[in-house]
Amino acid sequence: MTTNRNIPAEMPLTAKTAAALDLGVPKGARVIVAMSGGVDSSVTAALCHYAGYEVVGITLQLYDHGVAIQKKGACCAGQDIHDARMVAEKLGLPHFVLDYENRFSDAVMEDFADTYLAGATPIPCVRCNERVKFKDMLETARDLGGACMVTGHYIIRAEGEDGAEMRRAADPERDQSYFLFTTTREQLDYLRFPLGQLPKAAVRDIAHELGLVVADKPDSQDICFVPEGKYTSVVERLRPGAAEPGDIVHVDGSVLGQHPGIIHYTIGQRRGLGVALGDPIYVVKLDPANRQVIVGPREALVTKRIYVKELNWLGVGRMPEAGMPVAVKVRSTRPPEPAHFGEDSTGVFVELDEAEEGVSPGQACVFYSPDSGHSRVLGGGWIDRTAASAELAA
């Protein structure tokens, strides 16, 4: 987004923001806006429309018809499709609903179940962006003749010396870069993110100013297809009988008790273990091959080295070099922390300057520039395994 210094201060917020919007394609060009039925994507469509682009809205139906339980704060089904249609009608935009249920089930929900059963902790929102929204949906946007595809994600796309760059949103509380690390260079060339410079309050103000039905709609919470946050119920439905019981084992090798299945446990978990030693104990590892939940003291959670797989690199050059400084996030709620790249005979890793607790396989390790603001997103990878400080010193 660029800023026009000639915009009168008394102009309505919508008009002022739209006038400053430059998608990098000619005004009047057709742009495809992904409309989920939430306030962010609805305002995105409105801004593009009032900025003078020919907007076509598309909404994905990802699950429904009893496949998943409808719940408040979900997306891409039922009420959300209705809301997206209502917003499109109010703005006078053509709107299409695409049935991607089978693709979503195969690419996201099945992976979700398999990852849990493998003892890892999945992030289906990233898989959805990677395998559905920024793949199949993006191809549909091209088929519809879109000069670009526009989404309501809070992220900044900037033109750099080597092409399009991904940068963190201006509002760190809204930044969604952690969930977009799998975006490829080719996809980034075609994508646009008008909300990256805006605070959430301004987005809701625009929705109110336009009288959109979603102006006060709550943000999506948790995982869209998981009812009431009960991950195990989804895994058990998709993989009946796959959650086998086993032993709860202390890091010293002693068996402390039994568990009903490793899908009920996550790395770093302390409560609900069903065993007690007097001192606090935590889940430090899940061993699906032996059906074991490994527990130990808090210091056993400390991780120094993180091995990553399925690496996606958006930085300069083709791949990061060993020893290169970087900042990394291992959870969406944590700030980027200093680290450096490394590689050994077993794979690529990042070595943290300061050890972290509770790093879980299956989660994302997202790379950022090592400057003070950690503004540029350099890519990321899926956490394959970790090594504690004690192991590295041995």
Secondary structure, 3 states (H helix, E strand, C coil): CCCCCCCCCCCCHHHHHHHCCCCCCCCCCEEEEECCCCHHHHHHHHHHHHCCCEEEEEEEECCCCCCCCCCCCCCCCCHHHHHHHHHHHHHCCCEEEEECHHHHHHHHHHHHHHHHHCCCCCCHHHHHHHHHHCCHHHHHHHHCCCCEEECCCCEEEEEECCEEEEEECCCCCCCCHHHHCCCCHHHHHHEECHHHHCCHHHHHHHHHHHCCCCCCCCCCCCCCCCHHHCHHHHHHHHCCCCCCCEEEEECCCCEEEEECCHHHCCCCCCCCCCCCCCCCCEEEEEECCCCEEEEECHHHHEEEEEEEEEEEECCCCCCCCCCCEEEEECCCCCCCEEEEEEEECCEEEEEEEEEEECCCCCCEEEEECCCCCCCEEEEEEEEEEEECHHHHHC
